[in-house]
Every structure is written in structure tokens, then in C-alpha cells.
Amino acid sequence: MRRRGLLVGGAGVAGALLVGWAVLPPRSRVGRPDTLPGADGRIALNGWIRIAPDGAVALAMPRSEMGQGVHTALALLAAEELDVAPARISLAEPGADTLYGNVAVAVDGLPFTPAETEPGRQGATVLAARWIVAKLAREAGLSLTGGSSSVADAWEPLRWAAATARARLLGSASLQWRLPAAELTVADGVVSHAAGGQRAHYGELAKLAAATPPGDVALKPREAWRLIGRPQPRLDLPAKVSGAAVFGLDVRLPGLRYAVVRHAPQLGGAPGAFDPDPVLRLPGVERVVRLPSLAGSTPALAVVGRSTWHARRGADALVVDWRAPPAVVLDSAAIAHELERTVRRAAQDGSGHVFHAQGEADTALAAAARRIERLYRAPYLAHAALEPLNCTARVAGGRVELWVPTQVPSFARATAARIAEVPQDRVVVHVTALGGGFGRRLETDVVAQAVRVALECGGAPVQLSWPREEDFTHDFYRPAAAALLQAGLDGEGRLQVLRLTSAGDALVPRYLERNAPGLALPVDLPDRTASEGLFDLPYGVPHLRIAHRATGSGVPIGFWRSVGHSHNAFFAECFVDELAAAAGRDPLAFRLELLQERPRHAAVLRLAADKAGWGSALPPGTARGLALHESFGSIVAQVVEARLADGRPSVRRVVVAADVGTVVNPDTVAQQMEGSVLFALSAALYGRIDIVDSRVQQTNFPAHPIATLAETPRIEVHLVPSTRAPAGVGEPGVPPFAPALANALFALTGRRLRELPLVP
């Protein structure tokens, strides 16, 4: 009895501590000065801001630049609060402190609809869940660039850090000059007193500022902004234009060796017997390393040489007895057939996880005056980033150093430590510029392989890279998916019920299993990414049931730009167009009627339609289609003008309207929307991965083309003014394009295309 009492008491204490922890606010994200150490006279004022003797500002940069403009956007946030020119801000490596973790990406991953998270309309469950997840994410400190979350995550903490640093610098001047801080002004990094004539730049004030309490700190009011919201030049472009920018393959170290990977031709295969001697006799080839399965990769061989060319020659010369995969032989056509069977069965028997339901969907569907049912499909997709996969690693003296274009330095560090069998604090990660990410560089397989090869090279650094064929045939592909969409209209053509059932592999558990084994989840756990873009539709429908049936095909899958939204938007927005046609309604008017309680969505849709001239005459042989979709907190509508050229779709013009919250740099937002349209155009017309006998059929760009300059349409971007916090930009422009194009092709030809890609 006494022991039992102690246990109960202990549980009570633990519960009380947990409750106490839960109600406390998350730890500050401003950080301590020792988080960002200084040298050569540079003084850190907190975990984000460091001042040089000449007054220049260094900003800790924990997010990866992969063309999305995030380095410029975050620098603008700091420059605005510090009152310095953006050109006076340089970037500093942030180190491994949890201060730099991405909190927004974790909070936004919760399975709530946008209506449930609307400011002012959030219920107690939503508020509690977001609060607790934010605290957990702050403690975990996962440094990650993805989910279009970088600016949204930094919006408050980075501005507070810069404002706090500015307050310290003003306080320093106030103490030195014995003047009230309220009488001092700051312009371009110089503090001055108009009446007395005193002037000092930040570098002259930094030492005392580091020991000066900031006092009351306030963010600049919106009306005082000079940088945020105004077009600014990209800070990373001069180095990229001149060639000075360092991408992963630009890394050069003394004694560098080069390695090239070769995997089995079949997914899940492995190298068997081989004779390394003929390869080692080739000029410039130094060794052949056998690689086990690492961080989700299949077993492979790596050839090390004095240059990439030498290593590639050696890899091509390998004669290997490749072993067939031990599991079932993979076939994408058979998988697609099974997905169709699964989704039909799930829709019939009500199986799968219900992500959202309201009203009585089954009863309303049975009673509908008109019932419509359609099946949609999407294939596997490769990432096809233009910079080949690579990582440079050096393992020496019980330490690991990485130079790698990665979206997830936290997992890269953990993976390297696991492979080298060293503590994580013995691993240093230098994140280079990324030549495209799109989710592929969220993986750590190439990091694990590079560290494993470096362990064999006696302390010499090794730059490991994948030939293009290896990248295409051993990617972590966007999951194939199918959806059965059912709807009921009343006698006047009004939409009364939507019953949407999808099927496809669960992505998040498989990602964590290979990249973060300590965070692994059951593979049958409901995966929000599988149903996003369906369960969170904005349309006002009385009766809804949106469910997903998780599958396990055996094909390696991963995050692909805009994730589940990328295909679910195609399913939903094409189906809504079908419903408008069935009701005899204009697609725009039909949607607007369903958006009466969503004024933001309606405003974006109207803006796109107005700018595109919806309803006006077009040249003969041309038609318009539209689509509306919300993802990553942003609402995007697109109107596509398309025609047929030699029987193939040709896109003439794309009009984009977007509400992305507060716009930090309008030029970057426009560029990201333009890039998203081109990325989506390639996928909509050509993107597919076919697997036969476990072999990927598309091995390079000739079989998996990207849109050319000649295929590029005129793209117009229109942004809705907003005072909301910034939302995502890098991905939300992708989902609406494919359905808008498909809807335009229907208007042009009268034929519905319900499978991607749209060109057979």
C-alpha cells in the first residue's frame, strides 16, 4: 500500500509538473549573445544579431536558400527593425542551438482546417493543440526549410531579436552621451542626437550595448515600415550571377577526393559479387566502397577517385552481380490498379481515416436529386532538382564536418553522428546554396553515404555525388494516389453533399523512419499530408465526409513540392468544375456561390477572374479554365488560357491572384508564383514515374522533360493587400495550375482529363 501511494504521489507530481509546463509560454526565441559567438571585435547582441566594428550587421541564418529568396526576406525583417540598409547585412552560420528550430512547420502540420484556425474563430481544442505543439517544437529545435514556413516562422522572433538589438544600441548611446533615449534617432545604422550633434554607428556602440539592458522593446508599427512590402533586390543574386556563390558541388578542400554512387537497377536491389580489380586499375581510381542501406537508401557501391570524372569512369566500369529485391516486384501500373480497387472499396465500406465530416453525408448522398461519381488518379513523380545530389564529408579526430546543400541540417547532423558513431556535438554542418530542393533535400541518404565513404578515406574529405540516372531511378517519389469523389446536387443544381475518399501511401511515418528513427511513428497512423487539399476545402457544403485509406506500395516516397496539395487540388478543383457543368452553371459563379462564408477566398477568385477577363472573347481555338486552392496558409487562384498545338496542350497565358498575408518582398513573391507555374506546367504535361519489374523507366530528362522557354506562357501575378502575418509563398502556386489547365482543356475540347499527366 505504501509503495502504491508513492507511485500515485509521483504520478500526481509528474502530472502537476506537466500541466505547469504546458501553461507556461514557450521559451524566448531571441536567444542569448553566447548563442552566436563573436570574434575579431564582432559583438553578438542576442542569438540572431552580431555587430562588426565597422557597424555592419551579421544575421544568423538557419534557413536554406534554394532559389526561393528566403535569405533576402529574413534579412529585410532584420534590416527593417534595425534601421540599416539590407546591403549592410551579411549572413552567419547559426550553429546547432535549438533557438533556430522551425516552430511554424510543426504547428501548421496539425490536422485542422483553415476555418478552424481562422484568427478569432479558434476553439479551445485548436488553441490548446497549437500552443502545446509550439512549445514542443521550440524545445526540439528542428532546423528545417520546408512547408513554405520560413518567413512565417521568423516573422515575430526575428523582428523581436532585431528590435531588441536596436534598443540595446540606443541604450548604449543614451548612457555614453547621458541623453534620454527618446531624443535619439537611428538612420542607416547610425545613432544621432539632432540638437547636440552626437553621432555614432552601431560598431562604436556595440560593446557597451552588449551589457546594456534593452528596456522596453516595441516593434515598428506598420505605417513606419520603409522596407517591408516594397520591392527589394535579391541579396543572393550578384554572387550567383558572378559565379561566386558556393553550391554543394563548388566545395573545394585540400586533399579532396571524389566519389560517385551506383545503385542496383531495381528498387530494393543490392550489389552482389563483383571484382574491383579492373576498376582499380583505371587511372585516377583509388577505391571501391560497399555501402549498406543507409537513411532509406538501397545498398550501393561508391567509387572514389581523384576527380568526379575518374570516379564516374570507375562506376561505369563496374561489373556487378546485382541481386533482385527480396520483397515483391514493384509495378506502377499494378499499383495504380490496386489503388483504384482500394479507394472504391473504402468508399463503399466506409473504411479509412475520416479527416473531416459534418452533417449526414451518406444519407444526403442517397437522397440527392442527382448523384455524380468520378475517379481521379495521379502518378509517382520525381523531384528532378537540377543540382545533382551531393555531400562533402570529412571524418577525422573523432569529428565530422559536412558541406551539404540540405533543407534539414538537424537531421543531417543526427544522421552523420549515427553513421560515424560520434556525439552530435562533434558534427559541424555547413549548409551551401541549393540548386533546387523541392523536398528531395529533406532526405539524408546522400549524407549518410558520404560519411560512410569518408570513414574509409583516412581523414581525407570526400565529395560524393549521384549521377543524374541514379537520382531519377532512386528518388523518394511523390506518392501515387487515387480519389473517388462523390457529390449530390438538389433539384436546382445546388451542391448539397461531398463525399471524398482517397487512397495512397502514408508519407510522414516513412520519412521519419529513415531520417529520424527516434521519432518514428506507426505507418498506419493518419497522415495529414495524404488528405490535405481535400479535408480543408473552402466551399460551403452542408454535408461532408472526407476520408483517406493509407496503403503501403513498397515504393520509396517523400515530400514533393506542395506535398498532398499537389495532386489533391487537381482532384478537387476538376471535380468542382464537373459539378458546375452538371448544374449548368458558369464555373466562376458556381464557386462564388459556395464561398459566401469565405470572403477572402472569394476576393482572390474574383481578382484572378477580373484580371484574366473571365467571360470575354478569346481568339478562336483558345479557352479558359480556373482553379482556387488554399495551402500553407495562402490562397491562390489561377486562370489558364490554353489551346491545342499539333494536338498537344499549349498554355498561352496564366493569371495568378494570391493572398499570402503581409508581403515582405513583392518581387520575390511574384518570382515564386512564376516559378511555381513553370514547375507545375512541367509536372502537368510530362511528370510521371513508371516502374516495371521494380525498374524506374525514366532515367533522365529526355524521358522526363521539363518545360522549355518556348513553352513558357505569359504569367501575371496580382497580390491581395493584407495585414495578416505572412503565410507560405514557395509552394502555394503549384496546386491550382494543373486543375486550371485541365478545366481549360475541357472548355476547349469537351473532354474531361481525370489523370495526370495531361499528355499521355
Steps between C-alpha positions, in 0.01 A plus 500: 500500500781735586676431171172557315457831678847608396426413139175691500667794667782491246252491215315792655819703525595412142152595382515829685840575348369417153198724546725776632731466203209501258354828622833685496577695182758355259859595570625822346627469145716813521788303650809584701807672352715193566277306258662697217862540606699796377865532393733765361319772691151390391244523778188282524199674651277192503473166324421659162687829472874570507665837439838549333744780595403693185130481587410223255242249624528122488173305513488136609343314208351161585297463177625365170502711184381292206387779271193599702653826624483420870843643580388836362161487671643427845772759456230756418319421826818567696594807296156652554517481879868597518466793260791388281532453128445135397838506325665555842375162621709188449404146595658291775487125555266445794638187663290224651312683775130419535433874481500469122243222476202540270189526718252605231545186290403284798197709596377520142523123472209448738193351327270800538312671219568867417155583635597351837825698518351831383608772748213579734317175417736247657341267753659383823623174346674679214656762727626238746643275231681783324635633832640164611645413159669841485661436838613151400639628171688778679666245727573255217661776293479322164675719244308442178419690182173370360126536512529858372553594863823699522363855495191404700719342767744792518239776478479570872818357659740651249339843513503487881868402495586791271284742698666386824845553349397848383374583850833390652693716254282802573544433872876490451498840331269639768741391774812628325351838413286526812197586292146359509460219250175661383703792358721273288430394144633219281555514125699251295668354805609834644366630833491878530376787716375785286540777758842404635651367176619171650528212248620140523453198281400163640857370510603777739209422733495119493740421786307701757170394340576135577494588871206740477149378586266559207225654713157515340512358149234561238474397138470768235139581413399403149471864389868555583632221278747611234604157366232241568240497225714686247692336214858426600785347299593141583814499714614161369484582129833687447700201627295260288540711188876538552551135590622581851209322670599165650272209423567149626703396197709820520660396830875455466719388792869403520545132419140464379399165356194441285252215517222391266219269608352210309184326620331184383287542187195378694341680793587302810781314324856470627850438367612140515840371388731723296869520418644840595843441344419609141347820636792571734741468207334794325698828524388722786283236674602438861245271668159339481282515812204273565213695656224340706148639512541843665226750592254337263738441211538160342840327528743638246862533391708817502810549287756749633737685270712810454216679315133447434588396145740231625243375751223500237715300260563248775130476591408444136763225473367297793374156407269391780280202569201705608265327740127529443292664773390257770150649519221497243586621151372855453284601205344848484214389274408223745529744790266745322249219444519399865458862612179518296370181657597624846334839467179351359489245781569767763227724361257210506571358846589831668852391596797733529562793730236775489686831504190716489126442518191708553131440453380163369698437185386144434132577551516823299678329212240226483219758496659738246304587189814439296805300600839534330798270554844531342838330547821705474861380497850644541831323431830479682717804437874561523645820645754550218685790666760631256793485744596131535481353848829549684666530836860567604607333823818483706536262794815547705599515866161390621330788321282523190474806278241526222457738209161419357205659319234386744155614609536330838837556671369361831429158348821517294696553821322215678547263206870581470548443874320167480709377206832620643407390854583837656289737715299756307698785652802359313331562163517837321265565207575772244188556287588609148266653243254249357451457126137405551348311788128433451507265801773264372761669717294429810653152473832400655589192296775680310640633830514151648675365191755782494589447867528125448741550208698763693553248780687288247722782378733556796394851591497638145188696405273330246250661267240241414253561217228311317487487120169621360392144422541400865292795611209416268502128573554515879300802606246522781207563270180692548247231591263373236141566601141436402179667612136411460297819514127482554255790507131564525311791342148606586229561244624853432861394446628610840778295655371326814752230578861409431637157584869482413707188555869478411764229518878507497808427708548679833800727456595646839553170688727370226696824488561499874588131502803557276604853602412517870471147641445638848184675381364208298121467491277201415463480122122477532475822702274752320720718282372853448701546182302223329170689530609865503328688222189281543402511867566875514300612196360855540162436341184522709333161461239383755609136506862385480704187552869505407696184574830342402603137484873459564683244286851357481622445146868446580610785274726750682303823547583846626392863516451665159436870452157578654472134614140369508362828370684438172260226390202549731440847355481335157246251627283755682506795261439292189211329677349835603520601136317181407229583752462849354456348155248248633302782660516706180687778678798716416803360691576839655143571610462146634807539722410846621161373614683240713733766645244730657646435846860525378547863388880472474476207261228671299709818474801308367287312248331819379836676465638222281184488290485877456866531402463210256188648341286201591206479263653724233571379149814302423677424174352200316632169631577640846314441828527595865494286813529600863581349836517619859701340778628580848823348625766595754279783622477672160208518257582484130271512198618449144339550162670312216451574132578192291480378145607195305812504282540190286253327729698579816409750774669838476464760774474857372446700819472443876348757735581447868328669793622432851437597860821410682450727800750782550736512203861547604648537150246526215759417233593173670135400539438564132812302407392207715154494344656511154740220588218295650299529179794375293573219746133398494487529120779243465325263739155547346619429147784254546550394862473131571715216627423156362633190672521165323659195664616734781692708245427869456455564129579873495876533551571857386338815370435377143248255647385740775514843334459840657324788328719693260521873441288458187226340712504774762175698511450861591457505878336785690500516879259711707525517880219579741601764760490353849591584858512135608830338591690360200402156377665258256624606157736236357241225455142639485534599134545137391165330587251714302679478167426141391125522569476844336670359189285186498187713537613719210553191285148382583361838397699470179432138407206381711715214629574450869853397594497331841856371516838669512699573295262658253708391200494120459 
